[in-house]
Amino acid sequence: MRCFVAVAEELSFRRAAERMNMTQPPLSRQIKILEERVNLTLLERNNRHVRLTSAGESFYHSAIDIIQRAEHAILNARQAERGDVGNISLGFVPSAAMKFMPLIAQRMAQELPNVGLTPIEMMGYEVIESQRSGRIDLGLTRMEQPRGEIERTRAVSEPFVMAIPIGHHLATKFDLSINDFDGEPYVSYTKDRGGFLMETMGALFSSCGIVPDTKMEASQTHAVISLVNHGLGFAIVPKSAQVMQLENIVYRDVKLPKQFRSDMYLVSRSGQKSAVRDRVKDLIIDVLAEFRVEG
């Protein structure tokens, strides 16, 4: 077909052979084979000229389209092999929405513009179950333990900070200890939908021997911070939550035992090969590298 297009455009077997980097006899054989295959005369030729028949004129335009489609198919296949094209569904817990997801989406738009990203907000247990059922390709969750065929990579490990109402007597203090908050009004995470962080805070208070005065509970970090902003108590939140800058709240670093950090894991199903999924996994780990720091 490429040989036919060359002859149709050059209207010369000699020039077409030069264009195809071949001699005239094999070029002529290719044209003859093509005409026999389609059972049509595509070219009229004699010693002086070559011209397209009406069938050849129609076939020429179709041949151009077919060749372009074939080249496009090959290009798509090569991009897919490299992980440059495709679609990824990414489940994430709500606390990832404030800082991490925008950074991931921004980097993907820059480096993988032909990979579609579908972000889906979920609870931590839903991320795991959706991975298992195949609803999502990747997930960001705080659940520590992998389950069965689910593999995980620590993507985030950052310190906690204190969120304090601006009128609180500790709001102007910078060298804070967790013991400073013993008996102070406290905004907690709920057990049902903020359970992991609630359990972490409970273990922290127990290890430090303090008992805050729990005034309110909320399931998600943005709701916890909003309650702090309205003066209902202090809270302990992941450092990345400081992106929520509200007028009646201050954030302060606090010295905590080293084991108490805000971790988030990138999870995927093991045993499944996907070039585009692997590219996006590597990108996410790289994007979130700045949030895997000690201290």
Secondary structure, DSSP 8 states (H G I E B T S, - for coil): -HHHHHHHHHS-HHHHHHHTTS-HHHHHHHHHHHHHHHTS--EEE-SS-EEE-HHHHHHHHHHHHHHHHHHHHHHHHHHHHHT-SEEEEEEE-GGGTTTHHHHHHHHHHHH-TTEEEEEEE--HHHHHHHHHHTS-SEEEE---S--TTEEEEEEEEE-EEEEEETTSTTTT--SEEGGGGTT-EEEEE-TTTSHHHHHHHHHHHHHHT---EEEEEESSHHHHHHHHHTTS-BEEEEGGGGG---TTEEEEEEE--TT--EEEEEEEETT---HHHHHHHHHHHHHGGGGB---
